[in-house]
Amino acid sequence: MPPQLLGMILPNGSGFGDASKAMGAFYQLAIKPLTRMLEEVNDVIGQQMQ
């Protein structure tokens, strides 16, 4: 999880960068692969888990 999405602030006042870019990257690199993996599990068990 990118620190700027957790609300972390560096002690020297500088930032971690653009939160919206970090959110997009986090979605592409972490959330999407997990979603795909869970969809594969659904396919294997033959039903949609909720």
Biotite code that builds the C-alpha atoms (Angstrom):
import biotite.structure as struc

atoms = struc.array([
    struc.Atom([0.000, 0.000, 0.000], chain_id="A", res_id=1, res_name="MET", atom_name="CA", element="C"),
    struc.Atom([1.537, 3.324, -1.028], chain_id="A", res_id=2, res_name="PRO", atom_name="CA", element="C"),
    struc.Atom([2.198, 5.536, 2.013], chain_id="A", res_id=3, res_name="PRO", atom_name="CA", element="C"),
    struc.Atom([0.355, 8.550, 0.587], chain_id="A", res_id=4, res_name="GLN", atom_name="CA", element="C"),
    struc.Atom([-2.833, 6.459, 0.420], chain_id="A", res_id=5, res_name="LEU", atom_name="CA", element="C"),
    struc.Atom([-2.443, 5.690, 4.126], chain_id="A", res_id=6, res_name="LEU", atom_name="CA", element="C"),
    struc.Atom([-2.220, 9.396, 4.992], chain_id="A", res_id=7, res_name="GLY", atom_name="CA", element="C"),
    struc.Atom([1.431, 9.227, 6.001], chain_id="A", res_id=8, res_name="MET", atom_name="CA", element="C"),
    struc.Atom([3.376, 12.462, 6.074], chain_id="A", res_id=9, res_name="ILE", atom_name="CA", element="C"),
    struc.Atom([7.154, 12.684, 6.100], chain_id="A", res_id=10, res_name="LEU", atom_name="CA", element="C"),
    struc.Atom([8.629, 14.500, 9.113], chain_id="A", res_id=11, res_name="PRO", atom_name="CA", element="C"),
    struc.Atom([10.474, 17.037, 6.942], chain_id="A", res_id=12, res_name="ASN", atom_name="CA", element="C"),
    struc.Atom([7.230, 18.128, 5.269], chain_id="A", res_id=13, res_name="GLY", atom_name="CA", element="C"),
    struc.Atom([7.993, 16.767, 1.823], chain_id="A", res_id=14, res_name="SER", atom_name="CA", element="C"),
    struc.Atom([5.482, 14.476, 0.170], chain_id="A", res_id=15, res_name="GLY", atom_name="CA", element="C"),
    struc.Atom([5.401, 11.077, -1.444], chain_id="A", res_id=16, res_name="PHE", atom_name="CA", element="C"),
    struc.Atom([4.075, 12.355, -4.752], chain_id="A", res_id=17, res_name="GLY", atom_name="CA", element="C"),
    struc.Atom([0.729, 12.375, -6.501], chain_id="A", res_id=18, res_name="ASP", atom_name="CA", element="C"),
    struc.Atom([-1.777, 10.231, -4.597], chain_id="A", res_id=19, res_name="ALA", atom_name="CA", element="C"),
    struc.Atom([-3.974, 9.652, -7.659], chain_id="A", res_id=20, res_name="SER", atom_name="CA", element="C"),
    struc.Atom([-1.027, 8.260, -9.640], chain_id="A", res_id=21, res_name="LYS", atom_name="CA", element="C"),
    struc.Atom([-0.068, 6.067, -6.689], chain_id="A", res_id=22, res_name="ALA", atom_name="CA", element="C"),
    struc.Atom([-3.649, 4.825, -6.426], chain_id="A", res_id=23, res_name="MET", atom_name="CA", element="C"),
    struc.Atom([-3.721, 3.932, -10.132], chain_id="A", res_id=24, res_name="GLY", atom_name="CA", element="C"),
    struc.Atom([-0.419, 2.091, -9.891], chain_id="A", res_id=25, res_name="ALA", atom_name="CA", element="C"),
    struc.Atom([-1.502, 0.270, -6.729], chain_id="A", res_id=26, res_name="PHE", atom_name="CA", element="C"),
    struc.Atom([-4.702, -0.832, -8.436], chain_id="A", res_id=27, res_name="TYR", atom_name="CA", element="C"),
    struc.Atom([-2.854, -2.117, -11.505], chain_id="A", res_id=28, res_name="GLN", atom_name="CA", element="C"),
    struc.Atom([-0.041, -3.831, -9.575], chain_id="A", res_id=29, res_name="LEU", atom_name="CA", element="C"),
    struc.Atom([-1.863, -5.193, -6.517], chain_id="A", res_id=30, res_name="ALA", atom_name="CA", element="C"),
    struc.Atom([-5.635, -5.135, -6.732], chain_id="A", res_id=31, res_name="ILE", atom_name="CA", element="C"),
    struc.Atom([-6.084, -6.321, -10.334], chain_id="A", res_id=32, res_name="LYS", atom_name="CA", element="C"),
    struc.Atom([-3.826, -9.397, -9.939], chain_id="A", res_id=33, res_name="PRO", atom_name="CA", element="C"),
    struc.Atom([-5.649, -10.374, -6.729], chain_id="A", res_id=34, res_name="LEU", atom_name="CA", element="C"),
    struc.Atom([-8.992, -9.983, -8.479], chain_id="A", res_id=35, res_name="THR", atom_name="CA", element="C"),
    struc.Atom([-7.828, -12.187, -11.351], chain_id="A", res_id=36, res_name="ARG", atom_name="CA", element="C"),
    struc.Atom([-6.562, -14.814, -8.929], chain_id="A", res_id=37, res_name="MET", atom_name="CA", element="C"),
    struc.Atom([-9.881, -14.869, -7.054], chain_id="A", res_id=38, res_name="LEU", atom_name="CA", element="C"),
    struc.Atom([-11.774, -15.129, -10.338], chain_id="A", res_id=39, res_name="GLU", atom_name="CA", element="C"),
    struc.Atom([-9.684, -18.200, -11.169], chain_id="A", res_id=40, res_name="GLU", atom_name="CA", element="C"),
    struc.Atom([-10.648, -19.707, -7.801], chain_id="A", res_id=41, res_name="VAL", atom_name="CA", element="C"),
    struc.Atom([-14.301, -19.060, -8.667], chain_id="A", res_id=42, res_name="ASN", atom_name="CA", element="C"),
    struc.Atom([-13.811, -20.874, -11.966], chain_id="A", res_id=43, res_name="ASP", atom_name="CA", element="C"),
    struc.Atom([-12.179, -23.864, -10.270], chain_id="A", res_id=44, res_name="VAL", atom_name="CA", element="C"),
    struc.Atom([-14.886, -24.268, -7.638], chain_id="A", res_id=45, res_name="ILE", atom_name="CA", element="C"),
    struc.Atom([-17.610, -23.621, -10.176], chain_id="A", res_id=46, res_name="GLY", atom_name="CA", element="C"),
    struc.Atom([-19.450, -20.845, -8.402], chain_id="A", res_id=47, res_name="GLN", atom_name="CA", element="C"),
    struc.Atom([-19.169, -17.154, -7.615], chain_id="A", res_id=48, res_name="GLN", atom_name="CA", element="C"),
    struc.Atom([-17.958, -16.615, -4.058], chain_id="A", res_id=49, res_name="MET", atom_name="CA", element="C"),
    struc.Atom([-19.039, -13.493, -2.227], chain_id="A", res_id=50, res_name="GLN", atom_name="CA", element="C"),
])
